[in-house]
Structures are given as structure tokens and as C-alpha cells.
Amino acid sequence: MPSNHTQQLINGKYQNTEISYQTGLADFWRITKAYLTQKRDAPSPTQAIPVTSLTKQQLMSEQHDAVYRLGHSTILMRIDNAFLLLDPVFSERASPVQWAGPKRFHQSPIRLDELPPISAVIISHDHYDHLDKATIEYLATQVDHFITPSKVGEHLIHWGVAPERITELSWWQSVNIGSIKLTATPAQHFSGRGLFDRDQTLWASWVIAGQQHKVFFSGDGGYFSGFKTIGERFGPFDLTLIETGAYNELWLDIHMMPQQSLQAHIDLNGKAMLPIHNGTFDLALHDWFEPFEQISQLAAVHQITLLTPVFGEEVIIGHSTITRPWWKPFSQQQPDLHIATE
């Protein structure tokens, strides 16, 4: 176990391995000032974005390993003929309340009551855009296995999930669900759902290994050398699901810029990259479609296989060629966007 990427719990709070992420009044002021002064042409779509609807019958009629992007970082995955649900957020808002906070740009491609039988729900960390109380309450009696980083399971117990259905893992620990091996791997982020619970639960990325294919799910986090370590230990990956959105230089330590997202994919020894953490909620200061534009240009320059499916569109793992620029009609309505390629 690499000591430089082993989780640390100090005075009841989890720590990152390469940086100590702290925020104070000065940081709050800089971020507030940026939100007040930054001018954006397209913080959210002005017309409906494309979504491919899914049904239980359709999903269960197929057998190949595949992923379906449902929104933001919510992924439905079929692997070894079992369905996994990653960071499920089906609520209208990524917020502690449903009358305020970031609102969805689009509906989920599938309703909760149309989901196929889910073998396991996998959670990366406890932020509202990744851990949704209403969704977990619905799934509490529908799913037998909930896999979370350390201490995140306590939220689930409060929301009605039986403790025996929850498996909490520290970094580098694994659990098998049938033939699928799930391993919690390091990430550089933070946690907390309120004013007084900062870093009391762990955050993680995930390695999902089936009999034929291997997938990496980044959760949230800044760029760090841990990606290379994970790639050396578990790569190559047939598919990487990498955070590419809600970025800004002001919070560079805990969210990657597009260039770093691409480098993370390279470090992981990934074969194809699907950018996530974008296109559903307004959580930053860039135009809503900018992450797609940025990562597409970068992938072309560096000859990386990039997958940009419409929400709900099937991506067959290991045979993925979807690079449809579905956001282009929206971006072409705006002034030219500068793309960073270095």
C-alpha cells in the first residue's frame, strides 16, 4: 500500500495526501467577488438539450457491458450482467432544499421507478450534487448493496438504509459484488453537507473491475499524483469517467481544469475518456457547454479517444466511438470561446 496515498484521519477529520485544503474569509470574499463580477453569456441552456429516454425493458434486453450517463456525475452501468448506479441524483436541485439551489438543465433519461434491478449503489462523497437524500430514500429498500467511503454510510442509515446493506471502504480497500470487484481509491477533495461537518466523512474515486472490462470513476477532486499510482496498480482502463466541469482557478486544488482532467486520463492509462460533472447543474463561473468544448479540443490535439454521448445514450464499454458534439448548436450561438490546448 503506497504510504504517500494512504488516507489520514486527524482529530476526527479526513485529510488529503498532497495538500491541506483550507478555506477562510479571504477565500470566501474572492469567490463571492468573482460570482458578483463575472459576466457569462450562457450560464444555462436557453432551450431543451437532447436526452435519450430509457426504459427498464430496453435496459434488461441487452447483455453487453455499457454505461448510460443520466446527468452530472450520475452513471448507470451494466457490467457482468449486473447494474450499478453511481452517485445517483434524481432530484430537481442539487441542494439541501428543493425550493432553492442549482436546478437541473434536463430531466433524467429514466425515472427512478423505471430503473432495472440495481446490484449496488456506489457513492464517491457526500456533497449534494453526488449524494441525494430523496434518491437514497427511494432506493433504500430497492437495493441490497450500498458501497461508500468511510463514514458516508452514516448519512444513508439516517435516511432509511439498513446498516447491513451498507459497506464502507477506506482507500485501497475492495469488496466483491458477484463477479465485480469494487475498490475505493484516493481522490483530492473534501466533504461536508453543512456548516459543522467538514471532512468528517471520506471521499474517494472508484475502480470497477468486471470479468472483461475495467472502469475508473473519478468522483470529484483536484489533479494529483494519485492518478498515476492508481493507473500503475489497476490500469489499463477500458473507460475512464473523469470530472471535467465546475472548474475555476479559485478552487483548483479540489476540482480539475480540463487540461488536468485529460492528464488524469493519461496517468490512469485509460483507453477512452468520458467527461462527467458537467451539463446538468450550474456550479461554476464558466458557460454551461464550455467543458465539452475545452475537453474536445484538448482530446483532438493529444489524440485521446473522447466519448461525449447525449444523456441516456448507450456507450458500449470497449467498443466506444461516440464523439457526437451535441452541444455545438448551443455554443455556436455564443461568441467564440478560447480553447486552452497547453
C-alpha positions in Angstrom: 0.0 0.0 0.0 1.6 3.3 -1.1 2.2 5.3 2.1 2.1 8.6 0.2 -1.5 7.9 -0.9 -2.9 6.5 2.3 -5.8 8.3 3.9 -5.2 10.3 7.1 -7.7 10.9 9.9 -6.5 13.7 12.2 -8.6 14.9 15.1 -11.7 13.3 13.5 -11.2 14.9 10.1 -10.0 13.2 6.9 -7.0 14.7 5.1 -5.7 14.8 1.6 -2.3 13.3 1.0 -0.7 16.1 -1.0 -2.4 19.4 0.0 -4.2 20.7 3.1 -7.4 22.2 1.7 -8.5 25.0 3.9 -10.8 27.9 3.3 -11.3 31.2 5.2 -12.9 34.6 4.9 -10.4 35.7 2.3 -11.3 32.8 0.1 -15.0 33.4 0.6 -14.6 37.0 -0.4 -12.6 36.2 -3.5 -15.2 33.6 -4.6 -18.1 35.9 -3.8 -16.5 38.8 -5.7 -15.9 36.5 -8.7 -19.6 35.5 -8.7 -20.7 39.1 -8.5 -18.5 40.4 -11.2 -18.0 37.6 -13.7 -20.1 38.0 -16.9 -21.3 34.9 -18.7 -23.1 34.5 -22.0 -24.7 31.1 -21.2 -24.8 30.0 -17.6 -27.6 27.6 -18.5 -29.2 26.4 -21.7 -31.9 28.6 -23.2 -33.7 25.7 -24.9 -34.1 22.0 -24.2 -30.9 19.9 -24.5 -31.1 16.4 -26.1 -31.9 13.5 -23.8 -32.4 9.8 -24.9 -35.1 8.2 -22.8 -34.5 4.8 -21.3 -36.8 2.1 -20.0 -36.3 -1.0 -17.8 -37.4 -3.3 -20.6 -34.9 -1.8 -23.0 -32.0 -2.0 -20.5 -32.7 -5.6 -19.5 -32.9 -6.8 -23.1 -29.2 -6.1 -23.6 -26.2 -8.0 -22.1 -23.1 -6.2 -23.2 -21.1 -4.1 -20.7 -22.3 -0.5 -21.1 -22.7 2.9 -19.4 -25.5 5.4 -19.6 -24.9 8.9 -18.4 -28.0 10.1 -16.6 -26.8 13.5 -15.6 -23.9 15.4 -13.9 -21.9 12.5 -12.3 -24.8 10.0 -12.2 -24.0 6.9 -14.2 -26.0 3.7 -14.7 -23.6 0.9 -15.6 -24.2 -2.6 -16.8 -21.2 -4.9 -16.2 -21.2 -8.7 -16.0 -25.0 -8.6 -16.5 -25.4 -6.6 -13.2 -26.5 -3.0 -12.9 -24.5 -0.5 -10.8 -25.7 3.1 -10.1 -23.0 5.7 -9.4 -23.6 8.9 -7.5 -27.4 8.9 -8.2 -29.0 12.3 -8.1 -32.6 12.3 -9.4 -33.9 15.4 -7.6 -34.7 18.7 -9.3 -32.0 20.6 -7.4 -28.5 19.7 -6.0 -29.3 21.4 -2.7 -30.3 20.8 0.9 -33.8 22.2 -0.1 -35.8 21.8 -3.3 -37.0 25.4 -3.4 -33.6 26.9 -3.9 -30.1 26.0 -5.2 -28.8 24.7 -8.6 -31.6 23.4 -10.7 -31.4 20.7 -13.4 -31.0 21.7 -17.0 -32.7 18.5 -18.1 -34.7 15.6 -16.7 -33.2 12.2 -16.1 -33.3 9.9 -19.1 -35.1 7.3 -16.8 -37.4 7.6 -13.8 -36.5 6.0 -10.5 -39.4 3.6 -10.8 -38.2 2.5 -14.2 -34.7 1.5 -13.1 -33.7 -2.1 -13.6 -32.7 -4.2 -10.6 -29.7 -2.4 -9.1 -27.0 -4.7 -7.7 -25.2 -1.9 -5.9 -25.2 1.9 -5.5 -21.8 3.4 -5.3 -21.1 6.9 -3.7 -18.0 8.9 -4.1 -18.6 11.5 -1.4 -21.3 13.3 0.5 -21.7 16.6 -1.4 -25.3 17.4 -2.6 -24.5 17.0 -6.3 -23.4 13.4 -5.6 -25.4 12.2 -2.7 -29.1 13.0 -2.9 -31.2 12.3 0.1 -34.5 11.8 -1.7 -33.0 9.4 -4.2 -31.4 7.3 -1.4 -34.7 7.3 0.5 -36.4 5.8 -2.6 -33.6 3.2 -3.2 -33.2 2.3 0.5 -35.4 -0.8 0.2 -34.9 -1.4 -3.5 -31.1 -2.1 -3.5 -29.2 -4.7 -1.4 -25.8 -3.1 -1.5 -24.7 0.5 -0.9 -20.9 1.0 -1.2 -19.5 4.2 0.2 -16.2 5.7 1.5 -15.7 5.6 5.3 -18.4 7.3 7.4 -20.6 8.2 4.4 -22.8 5.3 5.3 -24.0 7.1 8.4 -26.0 9.5 6.1 -27.6 6.5 4.5 -28.6 5.0 7.8 -30.3 8.2 8.8 -32.3 8.1 5.5 -33.6 4.6 6.0 -31.0 2.2 4.6 -30.5 -0.8 6.8 -26.9 -0.9 8.1 -26.4 -4.5 6.9 -26.9 -3.2 3.3 -24.0 -0.7 3.6 -20.3 -1.4 3.0 -17.9 1.4 3.9 -14.4 1.3 2.5 -11.2 3.2 3.1 -8.8 4.0 0.3 -7.3 0.8 -1.3 -10.0 -1.5 0.2 -12.1 -3.6 -2.0 -15.4 -5.5 -2.0 -16.9 -8.0 -4.4 -20.4 -7.8 -5.7 -20.8 -11.1 -7.6 -18.0 -11.2 -10.2 -17.4 -7.4 -9.9 -14.6 -6.1 -7.8 -15.1 -2.5 -6.4 -12.0 -0.7 -5.0 -12.1 2.7 -3.2 -9.1 4.7 -4.4 -7.7 8.1 -3.4 -9.0 11.5 -4.5 -8.0 15.0 -3.6 -11.2 16.7 -2.4 -13.2 17.4 0.8 -16.5 16.6 2.3 -19.4 18.0 4.3 -23.1 18.8 3.9 -23.4 21.6 6.5 -21.5 24.2 8.4 -20.1 22.0 11.1 -19.3 18.6 9.5 -16.4 19.5 7.3 -14.2 16.5 6.4 -15.9 14.1 8.8 -16.5 11.6 6.0 -14.1 10.3 3.4 -14.1 11.0 -0.3 -12.9 8.5 -2.9 -12.6 7.6 -6.6 -13.5 4.0 -7.7 -12.1 1.2 -9.7 -14.8 -1.1 -11.1 -13.4 -4.3 -12.5 -15.6 -6.9 -14.2 -14.6 -10.1 -15.9 -14.0 -8.4 -19.2 -13.7 -4.7 -18.6 -12.3 -2.2 -16.1 -13.7 1.3 -15.5 -12.4 4.2 -13.4 -14.9 6.7 -11.8 -13.2 9.8 -10.5 -15.9 11.3 -8.3 -14.6 14.8 -7.5 -11.1 16.0 -7.0 -8.1 18.1 -8.0 -5.3 16.8 -10.0 -2.6 14.9 -8.0 0.0 12.2 -8.4 -2.5 9.6 -7.1 -3.9 9.2 -10.6 -0.6 7.8 -11.8 -0.4 5.5 -8.8 -3.9 4.2 -9.5 -3.0 3.7 -13.1 0.1 1.7 -12.2 -1.8 -0.5 -9.8 -5.1 -1.1 -11.7 -4.7 0.1 -15.2 -5.2 0.0 -18.1 -8.8 1.1 -18.0 -11.2 0.4 -20.9 -13.1 3.6 -19.8 -12.4 6.5 -17.5 -15.3 8.6 -16.2 -13.4 11.8 -15.3 -14.6 15.0 -13.7 -14.5 17.8 -16.3 -16.6 20.7 -15.2 -17.5 23.2 -12.4 -13.8 24.2 -12.5 -12.1 27.5 -11.7 -8.6 28.7 -10.8 -10.1 29.8 -7.4 -10.8 26.2 -6.4 -8.0 24.5 -8.4 -7.0 22.2 -5.5 -10.2 20.4 -5.4 -11.5 20.5 -9.0 -9.5 19.9 -12.1 -9.2 22.2 -15.1 -9.8 20.5 -18.4 -6.1 20.1 -19.2 -5.7 18.3 -15.9 -8.7 16.1 -16.5 -7.1 15.0 -19.7 -3.8 14.4 -17.9 -5.5 12.3 -15.3 -6.9 10.1 -18.0 -3.4 9.7 -19.4 -2.0 8.9 -16.0 -4.6 6.3 -15.4 -3.7 4.6 -18.7 -7.2 4.9 -20.0 -8.3 3.8 -23.4 -11.4 6.0 -23.7 -12.4 9.0 -21.7 -16.0 10.1 -20.9 -16.1 13.6 -19.2 -18.6 13.9 -16.4 -19.5 16.6 -13.7 -21.0 18.9 -16.4 -24.1 19.6 -18.4 -26.7 19.3 -15.7 -26.2 21.9 -13.0 -24.7 25.4 -12.9 -22.0 25.0 -10.3 -19.2 27.3 -11.5 -18.4 30.5 -13.5 -18.0 29.1 -17.0 -20.7 28.8 -19.6 -22.5 25.5 -19.3 -21.2 24.0 -22.5 -17.6 25.2 -22.1 -16.3 21.9 -20.5 -17.4 20.0 -23.6 -15.7 22.5 -25.9 -12.5 22.6 -23.9 -12.0 18.8 -23.5 -13.0 18.1 -27.1 -10.3 20.4 -28.4 -7.7 19.1 -26.0 -8.5 15.4 -26.8 -8.2 16.2 -30.5 -4.8 17.8 -30.0 -3.5 14.9 -27.9 -5.2 12.2 -29.9 -7.3 10.9 -27.0 -10.4 8.9 -27.6 -13.2 11.0 -26.1 -16.8 9.9 -25.7 -19.5 12.6 -25.5 -22.8 10.8 -25.5 -26.2 12.5 -25.2 -27.6 12.0 -21.8 -29.2 8.5 -21.8 -27.3 7.3 -24.9 -25.7 3.9 -24.6 -21.9 3.7 -24.5 -20.7 0.1 -25.0 -17.5 -0.4 -23.0 -14.6 -1.5 -25.1 -16.3 -0.6 -28.4 -17.0 3.1 -27.8 -16.8 5.6 -30.7 -19.4 8.1 -29.7 -17.9 11.6 -30.2 -21.1 13.4 -31.1 -20.8 17.2 -30.4 -24.4 17.5 -29.4 -23.8 20.8 -27.6 -22.5 22.6 -30.7 -25.8 24.3 -31.7 -25.8 25.9 -28.3 -22.2 27.0 -28.3 -22.4 28.4 -31.9 -25.0 30.9 -30.7 -22.3 32.5 -28.5 -19.2 34.5 -29.1 -16.0 32.5 -29.9 -14.6 30.5 -27.0 -10.9 30.5 -26.4 -9.7 26.9 -26.0 -6.6 26.2 -24.0 -4.5 23.5 -25.6 -1.4 23.6 -23.5 
